[in-house]
Amino acid sequence: MGADSAGPIDEFGIPIIPNPVDVSQRKRQAIIDAAIVEFLREGYSAASMDAITSRSGVSKATIYKHFGNKERLFLAVIGGILPTTYADLEPWNSTIVEAVDLRSALITLTLDWTRILLRPDIMSLRRLVIGEIDRFPQLGQLWYRVSYDMNNGPLIEAFAELDRRGVLRVPDPALAVQQLVAATVGVPQLVRTFRPEAILEDAELTRMITSGVDLFLAGYTR
């Protein structure tokens, strides 16, 4: 696509939108908020610039002036959301390494992680990125990088340290993290991705996560 033809982009191909000069920050935020609602509700193709204009209360000419076109607007607003996806998740690498009860620490970590990812706003964003990944692969690359930097990376360091201390036997920490995520977070996330109406009671969620952690530890505990 030609998203970069109207202005600079970052390393992931996401448009870099400069701070407005002659339009207030309030108007710019109104455009972003309206675009997020429209894109999450309709997807990229069906989203209407007229609807975004109406919802934001900002003229279409102003929207195009500051975001270039629909494609850049989509990339800018969705790319801007992704880095905040895991903002509520505490860094767990040091907690895991120093945990007296590693099993309980891993259960707490993956339960917290799962509850954040199952929030309706994040699930809607996930489905949108999956649906548009062929058209906008840069969004998939950005999400992967955000997930790695905020979650996988710290856990890889933690598992490597636990291996050095002899608590776990982890010859490939990166693979171990992927397996932990797949066995815990990935189970309810997969259900809710394709069955948004599915209700996962907290007891069932805890059972899923606990079973996944036990499976993980059965393979990696010395």
Secondary structure, DSSP 4 states (H G I P E B T S, - for coil): --GGGGS-B-TTS-B--PPPSSS-HHHHHHHHHHHHHHHHHHHHHH--HHHHHHHHTS-HHHHHHHH-SHHHHHHHHHHHHGGGTTTTSPP-HHHHHH-SSHHHHHHHHHHHHHHHHTSHHHHHHHHHHHHHTTT-HHHHHHHHHHHIIIIIHHHHHHHHHHHHHTSB--S-HHHHHHHHHHHTTHHHHHHHHH-TT----HHHHHHHHHHHHHHHHHHHB-
